[in-house]
Amino acid sequence: MLDIDEFLPLETYQWCQNQLQHLGFNAAQQASTDDNPTPSHAYYLQLRTLIDEHLRSNQEPQLALSEKPTGAFDWCPHEPVREEIEEAELANEGPDMEEN
Protein backbone atom coordinates (compact mmCIF):
# COMPACT_ATOMS: atom_id res chain seq x y z
CA MET A 1 0.00 0.00 0.00
CA LEU A 2 1.24 3.47 -0.86
CA ASP A 3 2.01 5.71 2.09
CA ILE A 4 0.97 9.25 1.10
CA ASP A 5 4.07 10.66 2.86
CA GLU A 6 6.63 8.34 1.25
CA PHE A 7 8.99 9.66 -1.38
CA LEU A 8 10.77 6.36 -2.03
CA PRO A 9 9.57 2.76 -1.83
CA LEU A 10 10.88 1.06 1.30
CA GLU A 11 13.41 -1.12 -0.54
CA THR A 12 14.93 1.89 -2.34
CA TYR A 13 14.96 3.96 0.85
CA GLN A 14 16.74 1.18 2.77
CA TRP A 15 19.29 0.74 -0.05
CA CYS A 16 20.07 4.47 0.00
CA GLN A 17 20.34 4.52 3.80
CA ASN A 18 22.75 1.57 3.64
CA GLN A 19 24.90 3.34 1.02
CA LEU A 20 25.01 6.53 3.10
CA GLN A 21 26.05 4.52 6.13
CA HIS A 22 28.91 2.94 4.13
CA LEU A 23 29.98 6.43 3.03
CA GLY A 24 30.17 7.48 6.70
CA PHE A 25 27.25 9.91 6.57
CA ASN A 26 25.87 10.87 9.97
CA ALA A 27 22.90 13.25 9.77
CA ALA A 28 23.38 14.40 13.38
CA GLN A 29 26.89 15.64 12.56
CA GLN A 30 25.90 17.48 9.36
CA ALA A 31 25.04 20.89 10.79
CA SER A 32 25.88 23.77 8.48
CA THR A 33 28.49 26.31 9.46
CA ASP A 34 29.68 29.61 8.03
CA ASP A 35 32.64 27.76 6.51
CA ASN A 36 30.47 25.00 5.05
CA PRO A 37 26.80 25.95 4.51
CA THR A 38 26.04 22.66 2.68
CA PRO A 39 27.93 19.91 4.52
CA SER A 40 25.75 17.10 3.11
CA HIS A 41 26.31 18.09 -0.51
CA ALA A 42 29.41 15.89 -0.92
CA TYR A 43 27.47 12.88 0.39
CA TYR A 44 24.60 13.69 -1.96
CA LEU A 45 26.97 13.71 -4.95
CA GLN A 46 28.53 10.40 -3.87
CA LEU A 47 25.11 8.81 -3.36
CA ARG A 48 23.94 10.07 -6.75
CA THR A 49 26.97 8.42 -8.38
CA LEU A 50 26.28 5.14 -6.55
CA ILE A 51 22.63 5.22 -7.63
CA ASP A 52 23.62 5.83 -11.24
CA GLU A 53 26.10 2.94 -11.16
CA HIS A 54 23.55 0.65 -9.54
CA LEU A 55 20.86 1.49 -12.10
CA ARG A 56 23.28 0.83 -14.98
CA SER A 57 24.26 -2.55 -13.50
CA ASN A 58 20.66 -3.84 -13.41
CA GLN A 59 21.39 -5.47 -10.05
CA GLU A 60 18.86 -6.07 -7.30
CA PRO A 61 17.19 -4.29 -5.72
CA GLN A 62 15.59 -2.42 -8.57
CA LEU A 63 15.60 1.17 -7.36
CA ALA A 64 12.45 3.16 -8.00
CA LEU A 65 10.43 6.20 -7.04
CA SER A 66 7.07 5.91 -5.32
CA GLU A 67 4.04 5.97 -7.54
CA LYS A 68 2.22 9.28 -7.75
CA PRO A 69 -1.08 9.11 -5.83
CA THR A 70 -4.07 9.25 -8.17
CA GLY A 71 -7.84 9.26 -7.97
CA ALA A 72 -8.58 12.52 -6.13
CA PHE A 73 -10.35 13.95 -9.19
CA ASP A 74 -13.27 11.54 -8.70
CA TRP A 75 -13.29 11.81 -4.90
CA CYS A 76 -16.73 12.26 -3.38
CA PRO A 77 -16.78 12.96 0.37
CA HIS A 78 -19.18 11.17 2.70
CA GLU A 79 -22.15 13.21 3.91
CA PRO A 80 -20.61 14.52 7.20
CA VAL A 81 -17.49 15.69 5.36
CA ARG A 82 -19.58 17.24 2.57
CA GLU A 83 -21.57 19.22 5.17
CA GLU A 84 -18.35 20.53 6.73
CA ILE A 85 -17.06 21.58 3.31
CA GLU A 86 -20.30 23.40 2.51
CA GLU A 87 -20.24 25.16 5.91
CA ALA A 88 -16.64 26.26 5.34
CA GLU A 89 -17.51 27.56 1.86
CA LEU A 90 -20.45 29.55 3.26
CA ALA A 91 -18.28 31.00 6.03
CA ASN A 92 -15.82 32.23 3.39
CA GLU A 93 -18.44 34.00 1.25
CA GLY A 94 -18.94 37.74 1.42
CA PRO A 95 -16.79 40.83 0.96
CA ASP A 96 -13.16 40.60 1.88
CA MET A 97 -11.94 42.78 4.70
CA GLU A 98 -9.89 45.72 3.52
CA GLU A 99 -6.39 46.03 4.86
CA ASN A 100 -5.45 49.41 6.33
N, C-alpha and C positions, 0 to 999 in steps of 0.2 A: 504494500500500500504506500502511496506517495504521501510523504510528510510535507505539508504546505510550506514549512520553514526550511526544508533541506535544499541545499544548493548542489550537492553531489550525492550520488547513490552511496550507500554505506561502504560497499567494497572499494570504490574509488577513493572515498574519504580516508578509509583505513590505510590504503596503499600510500597515499600522499603523506599521512601522518608518520608512517613507518619510514618513508624516505627522508622526511625532515628530521626525524630522530637520528637516523644514520649520518646526516649532515652535521649534527650537533646543535640543531636549532632548539632554543629554549625560550618560549614566548615570554616567560616571566623576566628574563634578562634582556629583553629587546626594547627597553625604553629609549625614546629618542633623546638626543642631547643637542646642544648648540653645535658641537663638532660633527655630529652624525644625525641629521633629522630623519633619516630613513634607514635605521639599522637592519631591518628585515629584508631590504631590497636585494642584497647579495644572495640571501637564501631563496628568495622568490626566483631569481634568475637561474640558480642552480636547480631548483625544483622544476622549473619550466623546461630546462634542458633534459632532465631525467624523464619527464613526461613525454617529451618529443621522441626520445630514444626508445622508450617503452612502446609507444604507439607504433613506431616504425618496425619494431621487432615482432609484432603480432603475438606477443606472449600473454599469458594469463596473469593477472585478471585483465579483462577487457575494460579499459577505463572509459568512463562515459559521464555525461552530464545528466542531471535529473530531467525527467520529462516536464514540459511546461503544463501547468494545470489548465484544464479546459472545461467547458460546460457551463460557465457562469452566465452566458448569454441567454440560455433557456431556463435559468433559475426562477422558480416561483416560490416565494416564501409561504410558510404555513400561516393560517389566519391570525394567530396572536402577533407574529412578526409583521405581517402586512398592516395590522392596525397600528402598531408602533411607528412604522414607516409613514403611514398616512398622517398620524398625529404630528410627527416631526416635520413633515412637509407643510402642514397647516401652520405650525408654530413659526416657520420661516417665511411665511407669506406676509406681504405688507411693505410699506416704504422702509427703505434702509435709513438708519440713523445717520445724520450728517456729522462729520468730524469737524471739530472747531480748530 
